[in-house]
């Protein structure tokens, strides 16, 4: 395999094998990092969705309570106006 090749050619072949292995390793590392990043993003999205859902429910509950209070106050105002008039 190395017969008849110059030391430069042999060095170039060795460099090509090493660089190909390095390129493959880096490519696999990047692919793995991207897969982990995608998985992490999905987890964050689920957590944010759950938190937003809980916050929305709490907000709606507070709005309903305020609505009841406003209705009660409106009824009292109407009653006071009737007494005055």
C-alpha positions in Angstrom: 0.0 0.0 0.0 2.8 2.4 0.8 5.2 0.9 -1.8 6.3 3.4 -4.4 4.8 6.4 -2.6 6.8 9.3 -1.4 6.8 10.2 2.2 4.8 13.3 1.3 2.1 11.1 -0.3 2.1 8.8 2.7 1.8 11.8 5.0 -1.1 13.2 3.0 -2.9 9.8 3.1 -2.4 9.7 6.9 -3.7 13.3 7.2 -6.8 12.5 5.1 -7.6 9.4 7.3 -7.2 11.5 10.5 -9.1 14.4 9.2 -12.0 12.2 7.9 -12.2 10.5 11.4 -12.1 13.9 13.1 -14.8 15.3 10.7 -17.0 12.2 11.5 -16.5 12.6 15.2 -17.4 16.4 15.1 -20.4 15.7 12.9 -21.7 13.1 15.3 -21.1 15.3 18.3 -23.0 18.2 16.6 -25.9 15.9 15.7 -26.1 14.5 19.3 -26.0 18.1 20.7 -28.8 19.1 18.4 -30.9 16.1 19.4 -30.4 16.9 23.1 -31.2 20.6 22.4 -34.4 19.6 20.7 -35.3 17.3 23.6 -34.6 20.0 26.1 -36.6 22.5 24.1 -39.6 20.1 24.1 -39.3 19.8 27.9 -39.2 23.5 28.4 -42.2 24.0 26.1 -44.2 21.4 28.1 -43.2 23.1 31.4 -44.1 26.5 30.1 -47.4 25.2 28.8 -48.3 23.7 32.1 -47.3 26.8 34.0 -49.3 29.1 31.6 -52.3 26.8 31.9 -52.2 26.9 35.7 -51.7 30.7 35.6 -54.6 31.2 33.2 -56.9 29.1 35.4 -55.9 31.1 38.5 -56.5 34.4 36.6 -59.9 33.2 35.4 -60.8 32.2 39.0 -59.8 35.7 40.2 -61.8 37.4 37.5 -64.9 35.3 38.4 -64.6 36.3 42.0 -64.2 40.0 41.1 -67.3 39.7 38.9 -69.3 38.4 41.8 -68.1 41.3 44.0 -68.9 43.9 41.4 -72.4 42.5 40.9 -72.9 42.6 44.7 -71.7 46.2 44.8 -74.0 47.1 41.9 -76.9 45.6 43.8 -76.0 47.6 46.9 -75.7 50.8 44.9 -79.1 50.2 43.3 -80.6 49.6 46.7 -79.1 52.9 48.1 -80.4 54.8 45.1 -83.9 53.4 45.6 -83.8 54.5 49.2 -82.8 58.0 48.3 -85.2 58.4 45.4 
